[in-house]
Amino acid sequence: MKLFVYKGFPTDFLAALTVLPLVDSEIASKKNVLLFDNKVRRALDRSLLNMEDDEEFWITYEEYALLKDRVELAVKDYGLEVVIYINNLYPEYYPIEFDLNEELLEEIRNNLDLETAAEQTIACKNFLSVYNSLESIDGELFASFYNYELEKGLKVTVSPYYPAAFSQDSIDVVDLHVHITNDIEGMHCKNCAMRIENVFNEQPDCMAKVDLAGKFVRIYTKKPVEEVVLKQTVWHAGYEPKTVTVEK
């Protein structure tokens, strides 16, 4: 028995998988935690219990958060093999692909900031059982997961999905140069530069060099990267990016 868990992957990626999902349902519903209820949990439970020794299925990380205790029991009792693939194109913050209305957004943010003692709505509870932060970057919402796979004693294999970043030696084959310019706020010293470089260098097919004097970072990449992802990466390192320009 083998269960693949996909963490931070978009619906179009999941729709192209050749392995069958653990539960046959709409792909979008597998990521929309606002739809999770006892019916969804029972369907996942039943499918997990009915797995045969030679079967392989996949679930989203959102579903895994709902099912993790059952998965852990199946690992211990039945030898279930679990592989968690992480979408390392993003620095731990992933786009939210379902709608959050303004009232729910405010409730989630108040709870994350510990600014409310009011009882949580079911939708808020569902969100906060899976995600531990929520940020808006250029008008798009991103959230980070609770890293349940890091819990002590949990026997799962965790692996980045995409190949590791390339090295300085491969710069001659770079197809795209990206500048994040116009003063990266808060970047003042060599340690700042190293933090930004490291967070980019962890990404696949990507290498970064910071110019402290000009307060910009040049990213060498073999393939196009969305502007919001570039800004998000700088933001994740703890700094505020301004504009992005691309040279081919």
Long-range contacts (C-beta under 8 A, 24 or more apart in sequence): 1-51, 1-52, 1-53, 1-54, 1-55, 1-56, 1-74, 1-78, 1-79, 1-80, 1-81, 2-55, 2-56, 2-57, 2-80, 2-81, 2-82, 2-83, 3-48, 3-51, 3-56, 3-57, 3-58, 3-59, 3-71, 3-80, 3-81, 3-82, 3-83, 4-56, 4-57, 4-58, 4-59, 4-83, 4-85, 5-58, 5-59, 5-60, 5-61, 5-64, 5-82, 5-83, 5-84, 5-85, 5-156, 6-58, 6-59, 6-60, 6-61, 6-85, 6-87, 6-161, 7-60, 7-61, 7-64, 7-84, 7-85, 7-86, 7-87, 7-145, 8-61, 8-86, 8-87, 8-90, 8-94, 8-145, 9-60, 9-85, 9-87, 9-161, 10-95, 10-97, 11-97, 13-87, 14-58, 14-60, 17-58, 19-56, 19-57, 19-58, 20-56, 20-57, 20-58, 21-57, 21-58, 21-59, 22-47, 22-48, 22-57, 22-58, 22-59, 22-63, 23-47, 23-59, 23-63, 28-97, 28-98, 30-59, 30-60, 30-62, 30-63, 31-60, 31-62, 31-97, 31-98, 32-62, 32-97, 32-98, 33-62, 33-65, 33-98, 33-126, 33-127, 33-129, 33-130, 33-131, 34-98, 34-100, 34-123, 34-126, 34-127, 36-62, 36-66, 36-126, 40-66, 41-66, 41-67, 44-70, 45-70, 48-74, 49-74, 51-80, 61-130, 61-145, 62-130, 64-148, 65-129, 65-130, 65-145, 65-146, 65-148, 66-129, 66-130, 68-148, 72-154, 75-154, 75-155, 75-156, 76-155, 81-157, 82-155, 82-156, 82-157, 83-156, 83-157, 83-159, 84-149, 84-156, 84-157, 84-158, 84-159, 85-159, 85-160, 85-161, 86-158, 86-159, 86-160, 86-161, 87-161, 87-162, 88-160, 88-161, 88-162, 88-202, 88-203, 88-204, 89-162, 89-203, 89-204, 89-229, 90-142, 90-229, 90-232, 91-199, 91-202, 91-203, 91-232, 91-233, 91-236, 91-237, 92-144, 92-145, 92-236, 93-133, 93-135, 93-142, 93-143, 93-144, 93-232, 93-236, 94-142, 94-143, 94-144, 94-145, 95-140, 95-141, 95-142, 96-134, 96-141, 96-142, 96-143, 100-127, 100-141, 105-134, 108-134, 109-134, 135-235, 137-228, 137-231, 137-232, 137-235, 138-227, 138-228, 138-231, 140-228, 142-232, 160-204, 162-204, 162-205, 163-204, 163-205, 164-204, 165-200, 165-201, 165-202, 165-203, 165-204, 165-205, 165-206, 165-207, 166-205, 166-206, 166-207, 166-222, 167-207, 168-207, 171-207, 171-220, 173-222, 174-220, 174-221, 174-222, 175-221, 175-222, 175-223, 175-248, 176-220, 176-221, 176-222, 176-223, 176-224, 176-225, 176-246, 176-247, 176-248, 177-218, 177-219, 177-220, 177-221, 177-246, 177-247, 177-248, 178-218, 178-219, 178-221, 178-225, 178-230, 178-244, 178-245, 178-246, 178-247, 179-216, 179-217, 179-218, 179-219, 179-244, 179-245, 179-246, 179-247, 180-216, 180-217, 180-219, 180-230, 180-231, 180-234, 180-241, 180-242, 180-243, 180-244, 181-214, 181-216, 181-242, 181-243, 181-244, 181-245, 182-216, 182-242, 182-243, 183-215, 183-242, 184-215, 184-216, 184-217, 184-234, 184-239, 184-240, 184-241, 184-242, 185-239, 185-240, 185-242, 186-238, 186-239, 186-240, 187-212, 187-215, 187-239, 188-212, 192-239, 195-237, 195-238, 195-239, 196-234, 196-237, 196-239, 198-237, 199-233, 199-234, 199-236, 199-237, 200-233, 203-233
